[in-house]
Amino acid sequence: MTDEAAVVIGATGGVGAAVVERLRASGRYAMIHALSRSGTGLDLEDEATIAAAAGTVAEGPVPTLVFVATGVLHHGQSPERTYRALTAEHLMRDYRVNTVGPALVARHFLPLLPRDRRAVFVALSARVGSIGDNRLGGWHAYRASKAALNMILTNLSIELARSHPQAVIAGLHPGTVDTGLSQPFQKGVSPERLFTPDRSAQALLAVLDGLTPADSGGVFAWDGARIPA
Ligand SMILES: NC(=O)c1ccc[n+]([C@@H]2O[C@H](COP(=O)([O-])OP(=O)(O)OC[C@H]3O[C@@H](n4cnc5c(N)ncnc54)[C@H](OP(=O)(O)O)[C@@H]3O)[C@@H](O)[C@H]2O)c1
C-alpha cells in the first residue's frame, strides 16, 4: 500500500461503483474517496459541492488518481434520433453534466495532484463522442457533450504537461456496460459485447496502468485502443 489516495466521482454509478470495488481490492491506496451526488452530496451542477469535496480530499493523503465516472444519457427523455427532437433544455442538461461538470472537477481537483510523480485524471467519455468515428448520427446532445468533454481533456493535458510532466489526463470509453444508463439501449447488443460493470472496471484500470504522459489528452477504449478525436 502507498501513502496515496484515489478519488472516484460518480461512485454510485454502475461503472463507478465497480471501479471503487476494484480499487479497494487492489490495496494500492491508503484512502479511497468514493464521492457521488446521492451518497456524499457532490452535485456536478453545484460547483460549491465540488469545491467542498476537493477541500476534504486535500486534508488527506495526496491523490494520484482522480476518476470521474459520472454521466447522463437519458433522464425522462430519450436521446434524439433526429434534429427535429433537439431542444435547448436537453442540450444544456447534457452539457451541464457531461462537459461542464468534469471541467469543474478538473478546476478543483487538478491543483491537488502531485508534481513529483505519476498522477492520473480520467473521465468516462464515450466512443460516440468521436467526431471522426461518427457514422450513425443521432443522440445529438450526448454526442456533442462528450465531444466537448474530449476537447476539455485534451486542453487540460496540454496545460498540465507544463507543470506536471508525469501526469496523464485521458478520456475512457467503458464499452457497452450493463447499467441504468445503457439499459434502454441493450437490445441487439450480443451478450459477449455487454460487459458487467466489474468486467469494464477491470479493463479500464488495466488501460490506465499502461498510459504514459505521451498518451495524455487522448481517449481510449476499454481494450486500450485509441479512439479518434
Ligand atoms: N453504460 C454504458 O454502456 C456506457 C457506454 C459508454 C459510455 N458510458 C459512460 O460511462 C459513464 C458512467 O456510466 P454508467 O453506465 O455507470 O451510468 P450510471 O450507472 O447511470 O451512473 C451515472 C452516475 O453519474 C452520476 N451523476 C449523474 N448526474 C450527476 C450530477 N449532476 N452530479 C453528480 N453525479 C451525477 C450518478 O450519480 P447519482 O446516482 O449519485 O445521482 C451516477 O453515479 C458515463 O459518463 C457514460 O456516458 C457508459
PDBQT file of the ligand as one rigid body, heavy atoms in Angstrom, charges set to zero:
ROOT
HETATM    1  N1  LIG A 301     -23.014   2.110 -19.654  1.00  0.00    +0.000 N 
HETATM    2  C1  LIG A 301     -22.542   2.195 -20.890  1.00  0.00    +0.000 C 
HETATM    3  O1  LIG A 301     -22.796   1.318 -21.731  1.00  0.00    +0.000 OA
HETATM    4  C2  LIG A 301     -21.667   3.364 -21.287  1.00  0.00    +0.000 A 
HETATM    5  C3  LIG A 301     -21.160   3.401 -22.608  1.00  0.00    +0.000 A 
HETATM    6  C4  LIG A 301     -20.349   4.468 -22.982  1.00  0.00    +0.000 A 
HETATM    7  C5  LIG A 301     -20.042   5.454 -22.071  1.00  0.00    +0.000 A 
HETATM    8  N2  LIG A 301     -20.552   5.397 -20.798  1.00  0.00    +0.000 N 
HETATM    9  C6  LIG A 301     -20.218   6.487 -19.864  1.00  0.00    +0.000 C 
HETATM   10  O2  LIG A 301     -19.777   5.950 -18.634  1.00  0.00    +0.000 OA
HETATM   11  C7  LIG A 301     -20.159   6.845 -17.559  1.00  0.00    +0.000 C 
HETATM   12  C8  LIG A 301     -20.828   6.066 -16.440  1.00  0.00    +0.000 C 
HETATM   13  O3  LIG A 301     -21.969   5.462 -16.941  1.00  0.00    +0.000 OA
HETATM   14  P1  LIG A 301     -22.797   4.338 -16.142  1.00  0.00    +0.000 P 
HETATM   15  O4  LIG A 301     -23.221   3.390 -17.181  1.00  0.00    +0.000 OA
HETATM   16  O5  LIG A 301     -22.025   3.872 -14.968  1.00  0.00    +0.000 OA
HETATM   17  O6  LIG A 301     -24.052   5.205 -15.687  1.00  0.00    +0.000 OA
HETATM   18  P2  LIG A 301     -24.992   5.149 -14.390  1.00  0.00    +0.000 P 
HETATM   19  O7  LIG A 301     -24.977   3.797 -13.774  1.00  0.00    +0.000 OA
HETATM   20  O8  LIG A 301     -26.272   5.750 -14.827  1.00  0.00    +0.000 OA
HETATM   21  O9  LIG A 301     -24.231   6.155 -13.381  1.00  0.00    +0.000 OA
HETATM   22  C9  LIG A 301     -24.210   7.534 -13.628  1.00  0.00    +0.000 C 
HETATM   23  C10 LIG A 301     -23.510   8.228 -12.480  1.00  0.00    +0.000 C 
HETATM   24  O10 LIG A 301     -23.496   9.632 -12.787  1.00  0.00    +0.000 OA
HETATM   25  C11 LIG A 301     -23.879  10.322 -11.627  1.00  0.00    +0.000 C 
HETATM   26  N3  LIG A 301     -24.463  11.625 -11.916  1.00  0.00    +0.000 N 
HETATM   27  C12 LIG A 301     -25.408  11.936 -12.834  1.00  0.00    +0.000 A 
HETATM   28  N4  LIG A 301     -25.692  13.256 -12.772  1.00  0.00    +0.000 NA
HETATM   29  C13 LIG A 301     -24.902  13.782 -11.781  1.00  0.00    +0.000 A 
HETATM   30  C14 LIG A 301     -24.724  15.069 -11.228  1.00  0.00    +0.000 A 
HETATM   31  N5  LIG A 301     -25.422  16.140 -11.650  1.00  0.00    +0.000 N 
HETATM   32  N6  LIG A 301     -23.831  15.227 -10.235  1.00  0.00    +0.000 NA
HETATM   33  C15 LIG A 301     -23.104  14.167  -9.766  1.00  0.00    +0.000 A 
HETATM   34  N7  LIG A 301     -23.238  12.924 -10.246  1.00  0.00    +0.000 NA
HETATM   35  C16 LIG A 301     -24.123  12.743 -11.252  1.00  0.00    +0.000 A 
HETATM   36  C17 LIG A 301     -24.871   9.418 -10.906  1.00  0.00    +0.000 C 
HETATM   37  O11 LIG A 301     -24.936   9.820  -9.556  1.00  0.00    +0.000 OA
HETATM   38  P3  LIG A 301     -26.157   9.511  -8.536  1.00  0.00    +0.000 P 
HETATM   39  O12 LIG A 301     -26.693   8.173  -8.917  1.00  0.00    +0.000 OA
HETATM   40  O13 LIG A 301     -25.458   9.519  -7.207  1.00  0.00    +0.000 OA
HETATM   41  O14 LIG A 301     -27.143  10.584  -8.658  1.00  0.00    +0.000 OA
HETATM   42  C18 LIG A 301     -24.191   8.072 -11.118  1.00  0.00    +0.000 C 
HETATM   43  O15 LIG A 301     -23.182   7.877 -10.140  1.00  0.00    +0.000 OA
HETATM   44  C19 LIG A 301     -20.999   7.946 -18.217  1.00  0.00    +0.000 C 
HETATM   45  O16 LIG A 301     -20.187   9.065 -18.460  1.00  0.00    +0.000 OA
HETATM   46  C20 LIG A 301     -21.425   7.342 -19.538  1.00  0.00    +0.000 C 
HETATM   47  O17 LIG A 301     -21.650   8.327 -20.508  1.00  0.00    +0.000 OA
HETATM   48  C21 LIG A 301     -21.354   4.364 -20.386  1.00  0.00    +0.000 A 
ENDROOT
TORSDOF 0
